[in-house]
Amino acid sequence: MAKDIFHNLVKTALQKDGWTITEDPFLILAEGIKYEADLGAEILLGAKKEDHKIVVEIKSFLQQSKTHEMHQALGQFNTYSFALKTQAPERTLYLAIPKHVYDDFFQIPFLQSLIKQYHLNLLVFSTKEAKITSWIKH
């Protein structure tokens, strides 16, 4: 599977934020079907040293039709999320998107409704600084 154009940038941003990349790609197996999410990562947080684990699917939204790419991303997110419930329920799935896409396209009220309806967790990143600008969990 081809890596997204921002794959290495997001990987670097996560590492700068203190995350350890544990899988690249993160394999998801669902009753004989193999999916590859872009990254698996974990971090130790807080005084209790709680281990937080995530899976990240990266989308560039560089195609001519952002609507079509959103349809694909939403379908992929829902499929991965469903499969992770049995394979790795301790992991939280995030869709990584560029900040300029979040600030523009993802602010459309209908898309905001979709994000809430489907509990779409977003990792928003800066393409200029290779850093995470927002974590949005639903």
Contact map, one row per residue, 1 for C-alpha under 8 A:
111000000000000000000000000000000001000000000000000000000000000000000000000000000000000000000000000000000000000000000000000000000000000000
111100000000000000000000000000000000000000000000000000000000000000000000000000000000000000000000000000000000000000000000000000000000000000
111110100000000000000000000000000000010000000000000000000000000000000000000000000000000000000000000000000000000000000000000000000000000000
011111100000000000000000000000000000000000000000000000000111000000000000000000000000000000000000000000000000000000000000000000000000000000
001111110000000000000000000000000000000000000000000000000001000000000000000000000000000000000000000000000000000000000000000000000000000000
000111111100000000000000000000000000000000000000000000000111000000000000000000000000000000000000000000000000000000000000000000100000000000
001111111110000000000000000000000000010000000000000000000100000000000000000000000000000000000000000000000000000000000000000000000000000000
000011111111000000000000000000000000000000000000000000000000000000000000000000000000000000000000000000000000000000000000000000000000000000
000001111111100000000000000000000000000000000000000000000000000000000000000000000000000000000000000000000000000000000000000000100100000000
000001111111110000000000000000000000000000000000000000000100000000000000000000000000000000000001000000000000000000000000000010000111000000
000000111111111000001000000000000000001000000000000000000000000000000000000000000000000000000000000000000000000000000000000000000000000000
000000011111111100000000000000000000000000000000000000000000000000000000000000000000000000000000000000000000000000000000000000000110000000
000000001111111110000000000000000000000000000000000000000000000000000000000000000000000000000000000000000000000000000000000010000111000000
000000000111111111111000000000000000000000000000000000000000000000000000000000000000000000000000000000000000000000000000000000000011000000
000000000011111111111000000000000000000000000000000000000000000000000000000000000000000000000000000000000000000000000000000000000000000000
000000000001111111100000000000000000000000000000000000000000000000000000000000000000000000000000000000000000000000000000000000000010000000
000000000000111111100000000000000000000000000000000000000000000000000000000000000000000000000000000000000000000000000000000000000011000000
000000000000011111110000000000000000000000100000000000000000000000000000000000000000000000000000000000000000000000000000000000000000000000
000000000000011111111000000000000000000011100000000000000000000000000000000000000000000000000000000000000000000000000000000000000000000000
000000000000011001111100000000000000000011100000000000000000000000000000000000000000000000000000000000000000000000000000000000000000000000
000000000010011000111111000000000000001111000000000000000000000000000000000000000000000000000000000000000000000000000000000000000000000000
000000000000000000011111000000000000001111000000000000000000000000000000000000000000000000000000000000000000000000000000000000000000000000
000000000000000000001111111000000000001110000000000000000000000000000000000000000000000000000000000000000000000000000000000000000000000000
000000000000000000001111110000000000011100000000000000000000000000000000000000000000000000000000000000000000000000000000000000000000000000
000000000000000000000011111000000001111100000000000000000000000000000000000000000000000000000000000000000000000000000000000000000000000000
000000000000000000000011111100000001111100000000000000100000000000000000000000000000000000000000000000000000000000000000000000000000000000
000000000000000000000010111110000111100000000000000000000000000000000000000000000000000000000000000000000000000000000000000000000000000000
000000000000000000000000011111000111100000000000000000000000000000000000000000010011001000000000000000000000000000000000000000000000000000
000000000000000000000000001111111110000000000000000000000000000000000000000000000010001000000000000000000000000000000000000000000000000000
000000000000000000000000000111111110000000000000000000000000000000000000000000000010001000000000000000000000000000000000000000000000000000
000000000000000000000000000011111000000000000000000000000000000000000000000000000000000000000000000000000000000000000000000000000000000000
000000000000000000000000000011111100000000000000000000000000000000000000000000000000000000000000000000000000000000000000000000000000000000
000000000000000000000000000011111110000000000000000000000000000000000000000000000000000000000000000000000000000000000000000000000000000000
000000000000000000000000001111011111000000000000000000000000000000000000000000000000000000000000000000000000000000000000000000000000000000
000000000000000000000000001111001111100000000000000000000000000000000000000000010000000000000000000000000000000000000000000000000000000000
100000000000000000000000111100000111110000000000000000000000000000000000000000000000000000000000000000000000000000000000000000000000000000
000000000000000000000000111100000011111100000000000000111000000000000000000000010000000000000000000000000000000000000000000000000000000000
001000100000000000000001110000000001111100000000000000111100000000000000000000000000000000000000000000000000000000000000000000000000000000
000000000010000000001111110000000000111110000000000000111000000000000000000000000000000000000000000000000000000000000000000000000000000000
000000000000000000001111110000000000111111000000000011110000000000000000000000000000000000000000000000000000000000000000000000000000000000
000000000000000000111110000000000000001111100000000011110000000000000000000000000000000000000000000000000000000000000000000000000000000000
000000000000000000111100000000000000000111110000001111000000000000000000000000000000000000000000000000000000000000000000000000000000000000
000000000000000001110000000000000000000011111000001110000000000000000000000000000000000000000000000000000000000000000000000000000000000000
000000000000000000000000000000000000000001111100111100000000000000000000000000000000000000000000000000000000000000000000000000000000000000
000000000000000000000000000000000000000000111111111100000000000000000000000000000000000000000000000000000000000000000000000000000000000000
000000000000000000000000000000000000000000011111110000000000000000000000000000000000000000000000000000000000000000000000000000000000000000
000000000000000000000000000000000000000000001111110000000000000000000000000000000000000000000000000000000000000000000000000000000000000000
000000000000000000000000000000000000000000001111110000000000000000000000000000000000000000000000000000000000000000000000000000000000000000
000000000000000000000000000000000000000000011111111000000000000000000000000000000000000000000000000000000000000000000000000000000000000000
000000000000000000000000000000000000000000011111111100000000000000000000000000000000000000000000000000000000000000000000000000000000000000
000000000000000000000000000000000000000001111000111110000000000000000000000000000000000000000000000000000000000000000000000000000000000000
000000000000000000000000000000000000000001111000011111000000000000000000000000000000000001100000000000000000000000000000000000000000000000
000000000000000000000000000000000000000111100000001111100000000000000000000000000000000001110000000000000000000000000000000000000000000000
000000000000000000000000000000000000000111000000000111110000000000000000000000000000000000111100000000000000000000000000000000000000000000
000000000000000000000000010000000000111110000000000011111000000000000000000000000000000000111100000000000000000000000000000000000000000000
000000000000000000000000000000000000111110000000000001111100000000000000000000000000000000001111000000000000000000000000000000000000000000
000000000000000000000000000000000000111000000000000000111110000000000000000010000000000000001111000000000000000000000000000000000000000000
000101100100000000000000000000000000010000000000000000011111000000000000000000000000000000000011100000000000000000000000000000000000000000
000101000000000000000000000000000000000000000000000000001111100000000000100000000000000000000011110000000000000000000000000000000000000000
000111000000000000000000000000000000000000000000000000000111110000000000000000000000000000000000110000000000000000000000000000000000000000
000000000000000000000000000000000000000000000000000000000011111001001100000000000000000000000000110010000000000000000000000000000000000000
000000000000000000000000000000000000000000000000000000000001111101000000000000000000000000000000000000000000000000000000000000000000000000
000000000000000000000000000000000000000000000000000000000000111111001000000000000000000000000000000000000000000000000000000000000000000000
000000000000000000000000000000000000000000000000000000000000011111000000000000000000000000000000000000000000000000000000000000000000000000
000000000000000000000000000000000000000000000000000000000000001111111000000000000000000000000000000000000000000000000000000000000000000000
000000000000000000000000000000000000000000000000000000000000111111111100000000000000000000000000000000001000000000000000000000000000000000
000000000000000000000000000000000000000000000000000000000000000011111110000000000000000000000000000000000000000000000000000000000000000000
000000000000000000000000000000000000000000000000000000000000000011111111000000000000000000000000000000000000000000000000000000000000000000
000000000000000000000000000000000000000000000000000000000000101011111111100000000000000000000000000000000000000000000000000000000000000000
000000000000000000000000000000000000000000000000000000000000100001111111110000000000000000000000000000000000000000000000000000000000000000
000000000000000000000000000000000000000000000000000000000000000000111111111000000000000000000000000000000000000000000000000000000000000000
000000000000000000000000000000000000000000000000000000000000000000011111111100000000000000000000000000000000000000000000000000000000000000
000000000000000000000000000000000000000000000000000000000010000000001111111110000000000000000010000000000000000000000000000000000000000000
000000000000000000000000000000000000000000000000000000000000000000000111111111000000000000000000000000000000000000000000000000000000000000
000000000000000000000000000000000000000000000000000000000000000000000011111111100000000000000000000000000000000000000000000000000000000000
000000000000000000000000000000000000000000000000000000000000000000000001111111110000000000000000000000000000000000000000000000000000000000
000000000000000000000000000000000000000000000000000000001000000000000000111111111000000000001010000000000000000000000001000000000000000000
000000000000000000000000000000000000000000000000000000000000000000000000011111111100000000000000000000000000000000000100000000000000000000
000000000000000000000000000000000000000000000000000000000000000000000000001111111110000000000000000000000000000000000000000000000000000000
000000000000000000000000000100000010100000000000000000000000000000000000000111111111000000001000000000000000000000000000000000000000000000
000000000000000000000000000000000000000000000000000000000000000000000000000011111111100000001000000000000000000000000000000000000000000000
000000000000000000000000000000000000000000000000000000000000000000000000000001111111110000000000000000000000000000000000000000000000000000
000000000000000000000000000111000000000000000000000000000000000000000000000000111111111000000000000000000000000000000000000000000000000000
000000000000000000000000000100000000000000000000000000000000000000000000000000011111111110100000000000000000000000000000000000000000000000
000000000000000000000000000000000000000000000000000000000000000000000000000000001111111110000000000000000000000000000000000000000000000000
000000000000000000000000000000000000000000000000000000000000000000000000000000000111111110000000000000000000000000000000000000000000000000
000000000000000000000000000111000000000000000000000000000000000000000000000000000011111110000000000000000000000000000000000000000000000000
000000000000000000000000000000000000000000000000000000000000000000000000000000000001111111100000000000000000000000000000000000000000000000
000000000000000000000000000000000000000000000000000000000000000000000000000000000001111111110000000000000000000000000000000000000000000000
000000000000000000000000000000000000000000000000000110000000000000000000000000000000000111110000000000000000000000000000000000000000000000
000000000000000000000000000000000000000000000000000111100000000000000000000000000001000111111000000000000000000000000000000000000000000000
000000000000000000000000000000000000000000000000000011100000000000000000000000000000000011111100000000000000000000000000000000000000000000
000000000000000000000000000000000000000000000000000001111000000000000000000010011000000000111110000000000000000000000000100000000000000000
000000000000000000000000000000000000000000000000000001111000000000000000000000000000000000011111000000000000000000000001111000000000000000
000000000000000000000000000000000000000000000000000000011110000000000000100010000000000000001111100000000000000000000001111000000000000000
000000000100000000000000000000000000000000000000000000011110000000000000000000000000000000000111110000000000000000000000011110000000000000
000000000000000000000000000000000000000000000000000000000111100000000000000000000000000000000011111011000000000000000000011110000000000000
000000000000000000000000000000000000000000000000000000000011100000000000000000000000000000000001111111000000000000000000000111100000000000
000000000000000000000000000000000000000000000000000000000000000000000000000000000000000000000000111111100000000000000000000111100000100000
000000000000000000000000000000000000000000000000000000000000000000000000000000000000000000000000011111110000000000000000000001000000000000
000000000000000000000000000000000000000000000000000000000000100000000000000000000000000000000000111111111100000000000000000000000000000000
000000000000000000000000000000000000000000000000000000000000000000000000000000000000000000000000111111111110000000000000000100000000000000
000000000000000000000000000000000000000000000000000000000000000000000000000000000000000000000000001111111110000000000000000000000000000000
000000000000000000000000000000000000000000000000000000000000000000000000000000000000000000000000000111111111000000000000000000000000000000
000000000000000000000000000000000000000000000000000000000000000001000000000000000000000000000000000011111111000000000000000000000000000000
000000000000000000000000000000000000000000000000000000000000000000000000000000000000000000000000000011111111001100000000000000000000000000
000000000000000000000000000000000000000000000000000000000000000000000000000000000000000000000000000001111111101100000000000000000000000000
000000000000000000000000000000000000000000000000000000000000000000000000000000000000000000000000000000011111111100000000000000000000000000
000000000000000000000000000000000000000000000000000000000000000000000000000000000000000000000000000000000011111110000000000000000000000000
000000000000000000000000000000000000000000000000000000000000000000000000000000000000000000000000000000000001111111000000000000000000000000
000000000000000000000000000000000000000000000000000000000000000000000000000000000000000000000000000000000111111111100000000000000000000000
000000000000000000000000000000000000000000000000000000000000000000000000000000000000000000000000000000000111111111110000000000000000000000
000000000000000000000000000000000000000000000000000000000000000000000000000000000000000000000000000000000000111111111000000000000000000000
000000000000000000000000000000000000000000000000000000000000000000000000000000000000000000000000000000000000011111111101000000000000000000
000000000000000000000000000000000000000000000000000000000000000000000000000000000000000000000000000000000000001111111111100000000000000001
000000000000000000000000000000000000000000000000000000000000000000000000000000000000000000000000000000000000000111111111000000000000000001
000000000000000000000000000000000000000000000000000000000000000000000000000000000000000000000000000000000000000011111111000000000000000000
000000000000000000000000000000000000000000000000000000000000000000000000000001000000000000000000000000000000000001111111000000000000000000
000000000000000000000000000000000000000000000000000000000000000000000000000000000000000000000000000000000000000000111111100000000000000011
000000000000000000000000000000000000000000000000000000000000000000000000000010000000000000000110000000000000000001111111110000000000000011
000000000000000000000000000000000000000000000000000000000000000000000000000000000000000000001110000000000000000000100011111000000000001111
000000000000000000000000000000000000000000000000000000000000000000000000000000000000000000000111100000000000000000000001111100000000011110
000000000000000000000000000000000000000000000000000000000000000000000000000000000000000000000111100000000000000000000000111110000001111100
000000000000000000000000000000000000000000000000000000000000000000000000000000000000000000000001111001000000000000000000011111000001111100
000000000100100000000000000000000000000000000000000000000000000000000000000000000000000000000001111000000000000000000000001111100111110000
000000000000000000000000000000000000000000000000000000000000000000000000000000000000000000000000011100000000000000000000000111111111100000
000001001000000000000000000000000000000000000000000000000000000000000000000000000000000000000000011000000000000000000000000011111110000000
000000000000000000000000000000000000000000000000000000000000000000000000000000000000000000000000000000000000000000000000000001111100000000
000000000000000000000000000000000000000000000000000000000000000000000000000000000000000000000000000000000000000000000000000001111110000000
000000001101100000000000000000000000000000000000000000000000000000000000000000000000000000000000000000000000000000000000000011111111000000
000000000101110110000000000000000000000000000000000000000000000000000000000000000000000000000000000000000000000000000000000011101111100000
000000000100110010000000000000000000000000000000000000000000000000000000000000000000000000000000000000000000000000000000001111000111111000
000000000000000000000000000000000000000000000000000000000000000000000000000000000000000000000000001000000000000000000000001111000011111000
000000000000000000000000000000000000000000000000000000000000000000000000000000000000000000000000000000000000000000000000011110000001111100
000000000000000000000000000000000000000000000000000000000000000000000000000000000000000000000000000000000000000000000000111100000001111110
000000000000000000000000000000000000000000000000000000000000000000000000000000000000000000000000000000000000000000000000111100000000011111
000000000000000000000000000000000000000000000000000000000000000000000000000000000000000000000000000000000000000000000011110000000000001111
000000000000000000000000000000000000000000000000000000000000000000000000000000000000000000000000000000000000000000110011100000000000000111
